Each structure stands twice: as C-alpha cells, then as structure tokens.
Amino acid sequence: MNLSSISRKDLTCFGVTTCVVMVCFVLVSIFSGFMHEPQRFKTMLSIDYATWPQEDPPYRAEEGGPTMDHIGYLKIRLRSLRSELLISEGHTNEMLNQKYKHIAGDLLLYGSYFIALMLMVVLQEDHTNYYNTNNMQRLFWDNTSVTFGLSQVYFIYQVHSYMKITLVEAFYAQKTNGYEGWWAMEQWQKIGVVRLRQMRPVDCHIGLGKPEWDKKTYAPEWRLPYHRMHYTEKFWRIYDPFVPAEFEPSFLNGLLLNYDHYGYLLNYPEVAGYVVLMMSTKINCLKQIEYLRDYSWLDKNTSALFIDLTMYNADANLFTLITLRVENSPFGIQLPRVHVDSVSMLGNVETRSNSELLILFVYTVLVILFARGVFTKIWHHPAAAHEAWTMVDLAIYILNVFLTVLAIMRDIETDALLQIIETATKGQYLDFQRPLRLHQMLFIVKGFLVCITTLRLWKVLQFASVFQHFTQTLFSAWRAVASLGVIILVVLMAIGITLAVPNGNNAVVFSHMVQSVVTCMWYSMGFNGDIHPADFFHGGRILGILLYLALVFLLAIILMNVFASVIYDYFNETSRILKEHSNRSSITFLEFLHVEYADLFGDAFRCLRKTYESRGHTVAENVELELNRRELIKFKRDLIKSPQELKRALLTEEQRSADYRLRGEKLFKLMAILNLQVEILERMVLGDKDGKLPTPPASDSDPDDMPEMYRKRR
C-alpha cells in the first residue's frame, strides 16, 4: 500500500482524528496532570469511605492546629495519670475491651431504637377506641327502647324486623334542621348505604366438608329459569336483588379480600354470595325490605347473611366498620354475631401532634442508622451474613420497609375512597374493607417488629450476669423442659378430651375439643372465672369428681410444681458453674464504661457533686471521722452476714497479694498526681503566660543552700 492509493477523504479523516486526540491529550495533561490515575483512585476511595466508612479510621493530626504550652502538656499528663489511677489489671485485656466497646455501641443503637419503637407504638395507639367498639357492639346486640337487638333474633323471619327497626328507622329517627340522623349519636354519620350479602350452598346438606357456594342468577323467589322483567332497568335496586355479587378481579382485591369469615359452623368467603344494596331514603328502604320478605330473600337454603355498614365520626376522626352476621343453623335457630372495627385511618402532618412528629423523625433516623450498621457489618465481613443474629437484624430492617410500604398503601386506599365520597351519590356502598385489611396488617407487622426487636435487645444485654444466668439455664435445661412440657401437653389433651365427651353438649367451656383443652390449660394456671364445678358433672357426679381431681391435683399441682422445681434446680446448677468460672481479675461492663467514659460521666454529674463542708473540724479530723463511719458500716454488714457469705468473703493468699499490690500502685499514682498538680500550680503562679519558670540568678553560694525545686532543674 502506497501513499498514492490513499484518497484525500481518508487523509482528512486521519488528520482530524489526530488533532482531536492531541487536543484531548493536552487538555487532560493540563487540567488533570500526569497524576490522573492516582487522583481518580483517591476519589474512588473517598466515595467508598463516605458510603461505607471504616470501623476504626486511622488518626490524622489536624493541620494548623493550636500549639500547646508547657502547662497544656502538664494538664494532658495529669489526665493521663488520673486515667491510669482508674485502670486496673483487668483493663489490660484488649479482647475484652473490644468486646465491651462493641456491646456499648450496640446497646446505644438497639436500646435507643427499641425505646423509639415503643414510643411510636404507644403514641399511635388510641386507647379510647375500645369504648367506641364496646358501645357499638352493645347498640347492635342488645335491645333498647328504640332498636331491636341482634341477640334476640332466633328465627330467620325476625331478620326483616331487625333490619326495619335497627337499620332503617333508627337511622332516620331524629330530625334536626331538616336532617334525619341516627338516634343514638348525632356525631356518627353513616357513609353510603347498607349492604346485604348472603351465602347459599349448592347442596342443602350440611356436613363437615367445605360446601360449594351457589353462583347462578335466579329470578325472584329463587326460581329458575332466570328471566329479565320489563321494569328491571328502572327499578333493579328494589325489584331485582337475586343476582350474584360482582367483584373487580385485581391484584389488590385478590391479596386483601381473599379471606374467609369464620362462622360457628362454616367458613364464608368475602368475595362471594348474593348482594343487595339498600336505598338512601327511608321510604325506599322500607319498600325494599317488604319486597325481600314477600319474595323469600331469606329461606332455608340461606347459610349466612352478612349486613355491612360503615360509619364515620368527624369529631373523633374515627371510622367504624360494622359486620352483622346471622348464621342459619341446621336446627332452625339463628346464630348471630356482631363484629366491630374502630380504626383511625385519616392522618397527616397537620393532624399529628408535635410529640408524634418528633418521635417519628427520631425513629426514621434510628432506622437509617440501624440499616447502615447492618449493611456495614455485612460489607466488611461477608461471612457475618450467615450468622443467626445478623439474619435477625435483616428481618428487622425488612419489617421496617414492609411497615412503610403498608402505611403508604393504606393512605393511598383511604385517599381514593375519600375522593369517591366527594363525587358519589348517597345510594352507593363504599367498601372500606381494603384499607381496613391494610390497617390490620400494619398492626400485625408492628407486633412482630416489637417482638423481634425485644429478642435482639436480649442478645445485646448478654453482658449482664442476670441475662447470662437465664440464657445458660435455658440452654442447659431445654431437654428436660421440653420432655416435661410434652408430658404436660399429653396429660392436658387427655383430660381436655375426656371432659369434652360427657360435658360438651351442656357446658360452653367444653363444647369443642380445642376449647376444652384451652379451658383445662388456663384453669390449671389458676384462672377459674368462667368455669363452675357443675360443668364437670353432666356425665355423672362420680366421673366429674374424678376428672376434677385429676385436673386440679395431677396437672395443676403435681406436674406444674415439678416443672417449676426442674427449672429451679437448673438455675442453682448454672449459678454454681458461673461462680466457679468467674474471673475476679476481669472487669465488668459497668467498670469498662466507668473508665471508657470517665470524662463524659464527670462532666454530666459534676453539678451533683457535694461540696466540702468543714462543720467546724479540720481536714484531718473530717477524714478520720469519715473513715470511722465507713468502718462502722462495714462492721454492721459483717454482723448480719451468714456463715456461707463469710466463707465466700474470705480471700486466698494470692488474691490478698494482688489487692495489696494494686493498692500500692494506686498510692504511687496518687503521689505522682499530687506532685504534678503542685508543679502546675507553681508554673501558673510563678511562671509566665507560657508556664516557664524564671531562671535563678547566678550566685557563689553553696548549691546545697539552693531551694529544692530549683536544684532539680539545674
């Protein structure tokens, strides 16, 4: 290839490319220099350190810091001697010091996070909701002078009377300024209309298996074939209620509404059945109830009827979701139930108090610090991710993230429903089940978070001897405890099933096998509020007395006392082992904190220190009086000690020698501290502003006549 074969276009491209490369190279050389790669490496290290800081960053002296004079150095030396006075032989164990240092950091982080979590849970809980829930249950369950109680609905035909009196007439009883309100409380307003939903099995046979629920579309009076009437489009709300429910198939509906209502006989799904929406006016509601009665909306094939309504109190900022259930038993008697949920789902920055906002802010910061500590540990030590307590930390972080997601989803669902309320008509039913389920899941996650955080705090508190004692006891006694627990469980199940067979048809506490076992459990623990001796005698007085004696003496007295005795014996054994392995030379965690944060504690409690009061005595006399007082207190304590305590108080010869050597070292350190304080005082009084002492004038006198402090410096 020769130059003549190269075209002018190729030469132009080559020249332009060369110029661009040269210009870039010159610019990089000017602005970045030839140290570009080391600078970029340092920048990467800075970013890495800012993202994942090292646990123990190297110490770097500050440039341009103030220079210290001689008195400053003497003060530093004085602080060092005071620290050495506090340090004993046990403080020289570096591994123990590092362990206590990590424990102190974990205790500060986990302890503050636990306290913030407890405060957040307590502040967000409204304990007055109980009274609203209880009152609503009483209003819909008991008879009043105006309403008909659900507890008095014994037959299926009484349901229509209950709906007419309690759900229609009672909500349009008062008239104030043209408004018809609820007779019980004017503060509570019904949102939307009442929804009636019934479940009908395909087969009328009621057995123990799971039934198949009917989904066909029927004509009035549940007749087939279904046919549309000429007035359906206009009066469908009143005259065409026999159609199955329509639920929008979506991910959130399948996640939040796919649950069952647990009845007395069967379990009923939430997204199934036949739905009727009541009207918004009193006259239309009464016509609708008459139509439902005339065309047999409720018959013998009705398994359960659900009556759902939602109420809101603007003064208390509280929603109340009421679910009234009437379950049709195969015996012809109705089994009613009232379920009330009182929740506060509306809350923003304006409605929250300053204390709630402060706790929420502190909790958010602590969660970030907690996550930073967990991921930093995993970043520097990847093998720590397989440790059990690291997994617990990750679970706490995941629960916090899940808690945030649920809170955001609940607020979104509530805001969407409120927007519907602004534009909806009075004849629509507003389903608050989705935000209610999110609210319930939110509190369930909070419960698990409190539980797992408490367990993690238990791990941090293992430095204390009490927690070590309890942990070692559980670890050593788990086989015996598990074996004895299995024995108690077997005996408990045997007695519970035996009591349920002859007494289950006549006593509510033994009506079910599981309920009977639970009854025996809490009765053996001493709770006997709802059980009577007559409940044992439905199978015969002699058999009842034998079962009662077996429950009281065999289970409640013998086995429970044996269980407590086993735990007590293991506690004593563990206590003996811990005392034998205790090392007197090692320091405790509180001693480590006393030395590690001596300056912090000194500054914090300086205002609490007592000032010296002479009380008319000299210093020597006050010292002697204080020593005599301490000797008297020690003598009184020795008098009340038992022989075992006196034996434990006796020290070996080696321990006495170590104590004697330690006291001698402390005396020498005290002497050095006093000498250093005298020197500082001398330089502050006789020296210049830098602490330098004046040079003594030359003299022909004998050096032995020179003062001691000047003779040492010569």
LUMGUNU-43511 format. One record per residue (C-alpha): x negated, y negated, z negated. Coordinates in steps of 0.5 Angstrom, whole numbers. Each point is the difference from the previous one (the first is absolute). Last residue first. Layout:
<sites>
{site {X; Y; Z}}
...
</sites>
This chain:
<sites>
{site {-39; -46; -175}}
{site {7; 2; 0}}
{site {0; 5; -6}}
{site {-4; -6; -4}}
{site {5; -5; 2}}
{site {6; 4; -3}}
{site {-5; 2; -6}}
{site {-2; -7; -2}}
{site {-7; -2; 0}}
{site {-4; 1; -6}}
{site {-3; 6; 2}}
{site {-3; -3; 6}}
{site {-4; -5; -4}}
{site {0; -7; 1}}
{site {-4; -3; 6}}
{site {6; -2; 3}}
{site {3; 0; 7}}
{site {7; -3; 1}}
{site {6; 5; 0}}
{site {3; 1; 7}}
{site {8; -2; -1}}
{site {5; 6; 1}}
{site {3; 1; 7}}
{site {7; 1; 0}}
{site {2; -3; 7}}
{site {3; -6; -4}}
{site {-6; -1; -4}}
{site {-1; 4; -6}}
{site {0; -1; -8}}
{site {8; 1; -1}}
{site {2; 5; 6}}
{site {-7; 3; 0}}
{site {0; 2; -7}}
{site {8; 2; 0}}
{site {-2; 5; 6}}
{site {-6; 3; -4}}
{site {4; 1; -6}}
{site {5; 3; 4}}
{site {-5; 5; 3}}
{site {-3; 2; -7}}
{site {7; 1; -2}}
{site {2; 5; 6}}
{site {-7; 3; -1}}
{site {2; 2; -7}}
{site {7; 2; 2}}
{site {-4; 5; 5}}
{site {-4; 2; -6}}
{site {5; 2; -4}}
{site {4; 3; 5}}
{site {-6; 5; 2}}
{site {0; 2; -8}}
{site {8; 1; 0}}
{site {-1; 5; 6}}
{site {-6; 3; -3}}
{site {4; 2; -7}}
{site {6; 2; 4}}
{site {-4; 5; 4}}
{site {-3; 2; -6}}
{site {6; 1; -3}}
{site {3; 4; 6}}
{site {-6; 5; 0}}
{site {1; 1; -8}}
{site {7; 2; 2}}
{site {6; -4; -2}}
{site {5; 1; -5}}
{site {7; -4; 2}}
{site {2; 7; 2}}
{site {0; 3; -6}}
{site {3; -6; -4}}
{site {6; 1; 5}}
{site {1; 7; -2}}
{site {-1; -2; -7}}
{site {6; -5; 1}}
{site {-2; -7; 0}}
{site {4; -5; -5}}
{site {-6; -1; -4}}
{site {-4; -1; 6}}
{site {4; -6; 2}}
{site {0; -3; -7}}
{site {-8; 0; 0}}
{site {0; -3; 7}}
{site {5; -6; -2}}
{site {-5; -1; -6}}
{site {-6; 0; 4}}
{site {3; -5; 5}}
{site {2; -5; -6}}
{site {-7; 1; -3}}
{site {-3; -2; 7}}
{site {5; -6; 1}}
{site {-2; -3; -7}}
{site {-7; 1; 1}}
{site {0; -4; 7}}
{site {4; -5; -4}}
{site {-5; -1; -5}}
{site {-6; 0; 5}}
{site {4; -6; 4}}
{site {1; -4; -7}}
{site {7; 0; -3}}
{site {5; -5; -1}}
{site {5; 3; 5}}
{site {-5; 0; 5}}
{site {4; 0; 6}}
{site {-2; 3; 7}}
{site {4; -1; 6}}
{site {4; 6; 2}}
{site {0; 2; 7}}
{site {7; 0; 4}}
{site {-2; -6; 5}}
{site {-6; 4; 2}}
{site {4; 6; 2}}
{site {0; -1; 7}}
{site {-7; -3; 1}}
{site {-3; 6; -4}}
{site {4; 5; 3}}
{site {-2; -2; 7}}
{site {-8; -1; -3}}
{site {1; 7; -2}}
{site {3; 3; 6}}
{site {-5; 6; 1}}
{site {-2; 1; -7}}
{site {7; 0; -3}}
{site {3; 4; 6}}
{site {-5; 5; -1}}
{site {2; 1; -7}}
{site {7; 0; 2}}
{site {-2; 6; 5}}
{site {-3; 4; -6}}
{site {-8; 1; 0}}
{site {-4; 6; 0}}
{site {-4; 1; -6}}
{site {5; 4; -4}}
{site {1; 5; 5}}
{site {7; 3; 0}}
{site {-1; 8; 2}}
{site {2; 2; -7}}
{site {6; -5; -1}}
{site {3; 2; 7}}
{site {0; 7; -2}}
{site {3; -1; -7}}
{site {6; -5; 4}}
{site {1; 6; 5}}
{site {1; 5; -5}}
{site {5; -4; -4}}
{site {4; -2; 6}}
{site {0; 7; 2}}
{site {3; 2; -6}}
{site {5; -6; 0}}
{site {2; 2; 7}}
{site {2; 7; -2}}
{site {3; -2; -6}}
{site {5; -5; 4}}
{site {2; 6; 5}}
{site {1; 5; -6}}
{site {5; -5; -3}}
{site {3; -1; 6}}
{site {1; 8; 1}}
{site {2; 1; -8}}
{site {5; -6; -1}}
{site {4; -2; 6}}
{site {-1; 7; 4}}
{site {1; 5; -5}}
{site {3; -3; -5}}
{site {5; -5; 3}}
{site {1; 3; 7}}
{site {0; 7; -3}}
{site {5; -2; -6}}
{site {5; -3; 5}}
{site {0; 6; 4}}
{site {1; 5; -6}}
{site {5; -5; -2}}
{site {4; 0; 6}}
{site {0; 8; 1}}
{site {3; 0; -7}}
{site {5; -5; 2}}
{site {2; 3; 6}}
{site {-1; -3; 8}}
{site {3; -7; -2}}
{site {-4; 0; -6}}
{site {-6; -4; 2}}
{site {4; -7; 2}}
{site {3; 0; -7}}
{site {-7; -2; -3}}
{site {0; -6; 4}}
{site {-4; -3; 5}}
{site {0; -8; 2}}
{site {-5; -3; -5}}
{site {-4; 6; -1}}
{site {-7; -3; 2}}
{site {-5; 4; -5}}
{site {-5; 3; 6}}
{site {3; 7; 0}}
{site {7; -4; 1}}
{site {-4; -3; 6}}
{site {-2; 6; 3}}
{site {6; 4; -1}}
{site {4; -5; 3}}
{site {-5; 0; 6}}
{site {1; 8; 1}}
{site {8; -1; -1}}
{site {0; -6; 6}}
{site {-4; 5; 4}}
{site {4; 6; -1}}
{site {7; -5; 1}}
{site {6; -1; -5}}
{site {-5; 1; -6}}
{site {1; -7; -2}}
{site {7; -1; 2}}
{site {2; 5; -4}}
{site {6; 5; 2}}
{site {-1; 4; 6}}
{site {-8; 0; -1}}
{site {1; 3; -7}}
{site {-1; 7; 1}}
{site {-5; 0; 6}}
{site {-3; -7; -2}}
{site {-3; 2; -7}}
{site {-4; 6; 3}}
{site {-2; -4; 6}}
{site {-3; -5; -5}}
{site {-3; 5; -5}}
{site {-4; 4; 6}}
{site {-2; -7; 3}}
{site {-3; -2; -7}}
{site {-3; 6; -1}}
{site {-4; 0; 7}}
{site {-1; -7; -1}}
{site {-3; 1; -7}}
{site {-5; 6; 2}}
{site {-2; -4; 6}}
{site {-2; -6; -4}}
{site {-4; 5; -5}}
{site {-4; 2; 6}}
{site {-1; -7; 3}}
{site {-2; -3; -7}}
{site {-5; 6; -1}}
{site {-3; -1; 7}}
{site {0; -7; -1}}
{site {-3; -1; -6}}
{site {-8; -1; 2}}
{site {2; -6; 5}}
{site {6; -3; -4}}
{site {-5; 0; -7}}
{site {-5; -3; 4}}
{site {4; -5; 3}}
{site {3; -2; -7}}
{site {-7; 0; -3}}
{site {-3; -5; 6}}
{site {6; -4; -1}}
{site {-1; -1; -7}}
{site {-7; -1; 1}}
{site {0; -6; 4}}
{site {-4; 0; 7}}
{site {6; 4; 3}}
{site {4; -6; 1}}
{site {-2; -1; 7}}
{site {3; 7; 1}}
{site {7; -2; -3}}
{site {0; -6; 4}}
{site {1; 4; 6}}
{site {6; 4; -3}}
{site {3; -6; -2}}
{site {-1; -3; 7}}
{site {3; 7; 3}}
{site {6; -1; -5}}
{site {1; -7; 2}}
{site {0; 1; 7}}
{site {5; 6; 0}}
{site {5; -5; -4}}
{site {-1; -6; 5}}
{site {1; 5; 6}}
{site {6; 2; -3}}
{site {2; -7; -1}}
{site {-1; -1; 8}}
{site {4; 6; 2}}
{site {6; -3; -4}}
{site {-1; -6; 3}}
{site {-1; 3; 7}}
{site {6; 4; -1}}
{site {4; -6; -2}}
{site {-2; -4; 6}}
{site {3; 6; 5}}
{site {6; 1; -4}}
{site {2; -7; 0}}
{site {6; 1; 5}}
{site {4; -6; 2}}
{site {7; 2; 2}}
{site {3; -5; 5}}
{site {7; -3; -1}}
{site {-2; -6; -3}}
{site {-4; -2; 6}}
{site {-7; 0; 1}}
{site {-4; -6; 2}}
{site {-3; -2; -7}}
{site {0; 7; -2}}
{site {-4; 3; 5}}
{site {-5; -5; -1}}
{site {0; 2; -7}}
{site {-1; 8; 2}}
{site {-6; -2; 4}}
{site {-3; -4; -6}}
{site {1; 6; -4}}
{site {-3; 5; 5}}
{site {-6; -4; 1}}
{site {-1; -1; -8}}
{site {0; 7; -1}}
{site {-5; 2; 6}}
{site {-4; -5; -3}}
{site {0; 3; -7}}
{site {-1; 7; 3}}
{site {-6; -2; 3}}
{site {-3; -4; -6}}
{site {1; 7; -4}}
{site {-3; 4; 5}}
{site {-6; -4; 0}}
{site {0; 0; -8}}
{site {1; 8; 1}}
{site {-6; 1; 5}}
{site {-4; -4; -5}}
{site {2; 4; -6}}
{site {-1; 7; 4}}
{site {-7; -3; 2}}
{site {-2; -1; -7}}
{site {3; 7; -2}}
{site {-4; 3; 6}}
{site {-6; -3; -3}}
{site {2; 3; -7}}
{site {0; 7; 4}}
{site {-7; -1; 3}}
{site {0; 2; 8}}
{site {-1; -8; 1}}
{site {-6; 0; -4}}
{site {-4; 3; 5}}
{site {0; -6; 4}}
{site {-4; -4; -5}}
{site {-2; -7; 2}}
{site {7; -1; 5}}
{site {4; 5; -5}}
{site {-2; -5; -6}}
{site {1; -6; 4}}
{site {7; 3; 2}}
{site {2; 1; -7}}
{site {-2; -7; -3}}
{site {3; -4; 6}}
{site {6; 4; -1}}
{site {0; -2; -7}}
{site {-2; -7; 1}}
{site {6; -1; 5}}
{site {5; 3; -5}}
{site {-3; -5; -5}}
{site {1; -6; 4}}
{site {7; 2; 2}}
{site {2; 2; -7}}
{site {-3; -7; -2}}
{site {5; -3; 5}}
{site {6; 4; -2}}
{site {-1; -2; -7}}
{site {-1; -8; 1}}
{site {7; 1; 5}}
{site {3; 3; -6}}
{site {-2; -5; -5}}
{site {2; -6; 4}}
{site {7; 3; 1}}
{site {3; 3; 6}}
{site {6; -3; 4}}
{site {-4; -5; 4}}
{site {-5; 5; 2}}
{site {5; 5; 3}}
{site {5; 5; -3}}
{site {6; 4; 2}}
{site {0; 7; -1}}
{site {3; 0; -7}}
{site {3; 7; -1}}
{site {6; 3; -4}}
{site {1; 7; 2}}
{site {7; 3; -2}}
{site {2; 7; 1}}
{site {7; 2; -3}}
{site {2; 8; 0}}
{site {7; 3; 1}}
{site {1; 8; 0}}
{site {7; 1; 3}}
{site {4; 6; -2}}
{site {3; 5; 5}}
{site {-4; 6; -3}}
{site {-4; 0; 7}}
{site {-3; -7; -2}}
{site {1; -6; 3}}
{site {-5; -5; -1}}
{site {2; -8; -1}}
{site {-6; -4; 1}}
{site {-1; -8; -2}}
{site {-6; -3; 3}}
{site {-2; -7; -3}}
{site {-5; -4; 3}}
{site {-1; -6; -5}}
{site {-5; -6; 3}}
{site {-3; -5; -5}}
{site {-2; -7; 0}}
{site {3; -1; -7}}
{site {4; -7; 2}}
{site {1; 3; 7}}
{site {3; 6; -2}}
{site {1; 5; 6}}
{site {5; 6; 1}}
{site {-1; 6; 5}}
{site {5; 5; 1}}
{site {0; 8; 1}}
{site {6; 5; -1}}
{site {-2; 7; 1}}
{site {5; 6; 1}}
{site {-2; 7; -1}}
{site {2; 7; 3}}
{site {6; -2; 4}}
{site {3; 6; 2}}
{site {6; 0; -5}}
{site {2; -7; 3}}
{site {-2; -7; 0}}
{site {2; -4; 6}}
{site {7; 3; 0}}
{site {3; -4; 5}}
{site {5; -4; -5}}
{site {-5; -1; -5}}
{site {-5; -3; 5}}
{site {5; -4; 2}}
{site {2; -3; -6}}
{site {-7; -1; -2}}
{site {-1; -4; 7}}
{site {7; -4; -2}}
{site {-3; -2; -7}}
{site {-7; -2; 4}}
{site {4; -4; 5}}
{site {4; -4; -5}}
{site {-6; -1; -5}}
{site {-5; -3; 6}}
{site {-7; 2; 2}}
{site {2; 7; 2}}
{site {-3; 6; -2}}
{site {-5; 4; 4}}
{site {2; 8; 1}}
{site {-6; 5; 2}}
{site {0; 7; 1}}
{site {-6; 4; -2}}
{site {-7; 0; 1}}
{site {-6; -5; -1}}
{site {-1; 1; -8}}
{site {0; 7; 0}}
{site {4; 4; -6}}
{site {-3; 5; -5}}
{site {6; 5; -3}}
{site {3; 2; -6}}
{site {-1; -6; -5}}
{site {-3; -4; 5}}
{site {-7; -2; 2}}
{site {0; -6; 5}}
{site {-4; 2; 6}}
{site {-6; -3; 4}}
{site {-1; -3; 7}}
{site {1; -7; -1}}
{site {-7; -3; -1}}
{site {-4; 4; 5}}
{site {5; 2; 5}}
{site {3; -7; 0}}
{site {-7; -3; 0}}
{site {-2; 4; 6}}
{site {7; -2; 4}}
{site {6; 4; 2}}
{site {6; -5; -2}}
{site {5; 3; -4}}
{site {7; 1; 2}}
{site {5; 4; -4}}
{site {5; 5; 2}}
{site {7; -3; 2}}
{site {7; 1; -4}}
{site {1; -7; -1}}
{site {4; -2; 6}}
{site {6; -4; -3}}
{site {-3; -5; -4}}
{site {-6; -2; 3}}
{site {2; 2; 7}}
{site {5; -5; 0}}
{site {-1; -3; 7}}
{site {-4; 5; 4}}
{site {4; 6; -3}}
{site {7; -3; 1}}
{site {1; 4; 6}}
{site {-2; 6; -3}}
{site {-6; 4; 1}}
{site {0; 8; 0}}
{site {-3; 5; -4}}
{site {2; 7; 1}}
{site {1; 2; -6}}
{site {3; -3; -6}}
{site {-4; -3; -7}}
{site {7; -3; -2}}
{site {-2; -6; 5}}
{site {-4; 3; 6}}
{site {-7; 3; -1}}
{site {-7; -1; 3}}
{site {-4; 6; -2}}
{site {-6; -1; -4}}
{site {1; 5; -6}}
{site {-5; 2; -5}}
{site {-3; 7; 0}}
{site {-1; 2; -7}}
{site {-6; 2; -4}}
{site {1; 6; -4}}
{site {3; 2; -7}}
{site {7; 0; 3}}
{site {6; -4; 1}}
{site {4; 3; 6}}
{site {3; -6; 4}}
{site {-4; 1; 6}}
{site {-2; -6; 4}}
{site {-2; -4; -6}}
{site {3; -7; -1}}
{site {-4; -6; -3}}
{site {4; -6; -2}}
{site {-2; -7; 1}}
{site {4; -7; -2}}
{site {-4; -6; 1}}
{site {2; -6; -4}}
{site {-1; -7; 4}}
{site {-5; -5; 0}}
{site {-4; -3; -6}}
{site {5; 0; -6}}
{site {-1; -6; -4}}
{site {-2; 0; -8}}
{site {-1; -6; -4}}
{site {8; 0; 0}}
{site {0; 6; -5}}
{site {5; 5; -1}}
{site {6; -2; 4}}
{site {-4; -1; 6}}
{site {2; -6; 5}}
{site {5; -3; 4}}
{site {-2; -7; 2}}
{site {5; -5; 1}}
{site {-2; -5; -5}}
{site {-1; 6; -5}}
{site {5; 6; 1}}
{site {-2; 6; -4}}
{site {3; 7; 2}}
{site {-3; 2; 6}}
{site {-6; 4; -2}}
{site {4; 4; -5}}
{site {6; 1; 5}}
{site {-5; 3; 5}}
{site {-5; 5; -3}}
{site {3; 1; -7}}
{site {8; 1; 2}}
{site {0; 2; 7}}
{site {-6; 4; 0}}
{site {2; 4; -7}}
{site {7; 1; 3}}
{site {-3; 3; 6}}
{site {-5; 4; -4}}
{site {6; 3; -4}}
{site {2; 5; 6}}
{site {-6; 4; -1}}
{site {1; 2; -8}}
{site {-3; -2; -6}}
{site {-2; -7; 1}}
{site {0; -3; -7}}
{site {-8; -1; 0}}
{site {1; -4; 6}}
{site {3; -5; -5}}
{site {6; -4; 3}}
{site {0; -8; -1}}
{site {4; -6; -3}}
{site {0; 2; -7}}
{site {-6; 4; 0}}
{site {-1; 8; 1}}
{site {-7; 2; 0}}
{site {-5; 2; 6}}
{site {0; -6; 4}}
{site {-1; -5; -5}}
{site {-4; 4; -4}}
{site {-5; 2; 5}}
{site {0; -8; 2}}
{site {-2; -1; -7}}
{site {-5; 5; -1}}
{site {-4; -3; 6}}
{site {1; -7; -2}}
{site {-3; 1; -7}}
{site {-6; 4; 3}}
{site {-2; -5; 5}}
{site {-1; -4; -6}}
{site {-7; 3; -1}}
{site {-3; -4; 6}}
{site {-6; 4; 2}}
{site {-5; -5; 5}}
{site {-3; -3; -6}}
{site {-1; 7; -4}}
{site {-3; 3; 7}}
{site {-5; -6; 1}}
{site {-2; 0; -7}}
{site {-2; 8; 0}}
{site {-3; -1; 7}}
{site {-5; -6; -3}}
{site {-1; 4; -6}}
{site {-3; 6; 4}}
{site {-4; -4; 5}}
{site {-3; -4; -6}}
{site {-2; 7; -3}}
{site {-2; 3; 7}}
{site {-5; -6; 1}}
{site {-2; -1; -7}}
{site {-1; 7; -2}}
{site {-3; 2; 7}}
{site {-6; -5; -1}}
{site {-1; 2; -7}}
{site {0; 7; 2}}
{site {-5; -2; 5}}
{site {-4; -3; -5}}
{site {1; 6; -5}}
{site {-3; 5; 5}}
{site {-6; -5; 2}}
{site {-2; -1; -8}}
{site {1; 8; -1}}
{site {-5; 1; 6}}
{site {-5; -5; -3}}
{site {0; 3; -7}}
{site {-4; -6; -3}}
{site {6; -2; -4}}
{site {0; 6; -5}}
{site {-7; -3; -3}}
{site {3; -6; -2}}
{site {2; -7; 4}}
{site {3; -5; -5}}
{site {-7; -3; -2}}
{site {-3; 0; 7}}
{site {6; -4; 2}}
{site {-2; -5; -5}}
{site {-7; 0; 2}}
{site {2; -1; 7}}
{site {4; -6; -2}}
{site {-6; -3; -3}}
{site {-5; 1; 6}}
{site {5; -3; 4}}
{site {0; -6; -5}}
{site {-7; 0; 0}}
{site {0; -1; 7}}
{site {4; -6; 0}}
{site {-4; -3; -5}}
{site {-6; 1; 4}}
{site {3; -4; 6}}
{site {4; 3; 5}}
{site {0; -2; 8}}
{site {7; -1; 3}}
{site {2; 4; 6}}
{site {-3; -1; 7}}
{site {1; 7; 3}}
{site {4; 4; -4}}
{site {-3; 7; -2}}
{site {2; 6; 3}}
{site {3; 6; -3}}
{site {2; 6; 4}}
{site {7; 2; 0}}
{site {2; 5; -4}}
{site {7; 3; 2}}
{site {-1; -2; 8}}
{site {5; -4; 3}}
{site {4; 3; 5}}
{site {3; -6; 5}}
{site {-5; -5; -2}}
{site {-5; 5; 0}}
{site {1; 2; 6}}
{site {1; -7; 4}}
{site {-7; -2; -4}}
{site {-3; 7; 3}}
{site {3; -2; 7}}
{site {-3; -7; 0}}
{site {-7; 3; -3}}
{site {0; 5; 6}}
{site {2; -6; 5}}
{site {-6; -4; -3}}
{site {-5; 6; 1}}
{site {3; 1; 7}}
{site {-1; -8; 2}}
{site {-7; -1; -3}}
{site {-2; -2; 7}}
{site {4; -7; 0}}
{site {7; 0; -1}}
{site {1; -7; 3}}
{site {-6; -1; 5}}
{site {-1; 7; 1}}
{site {7; 2; 2}}
{site {0; -6; 4}}
{site {-6; 2; 4}}
{site {3; 7; 1}}
{site {6; -3; 2}}
{site {-3; -5; 5}}
{site {-4; 6; 3}}
{site {5; 5; 1}}
{site {5; -5; 3}}
{site {-6; -2; 5}}
{site {-2; 7; 2}}
{site {8; 1; 1}}
{site {0; -6; 5}}
{site {-6; 2; 3}}
{site {2; 7; 2}}
{site {7; -2; 2}}
{site {-4; -5; 5}}
{site {-4; 6; 2}}
{site {5; 4; 2}}
{site {4; -5; 4}}
{site {-6; -1; 4}}
{site {-1; 7; 2}}
{site {-5; 4; -2}}
{site {-3; 4; 6}}
{site {-5; -5; 2}}
{site {-3; 1; -7}}
{site {-2; 7; 1}}
{site {3; 7; -2}}
</sites>
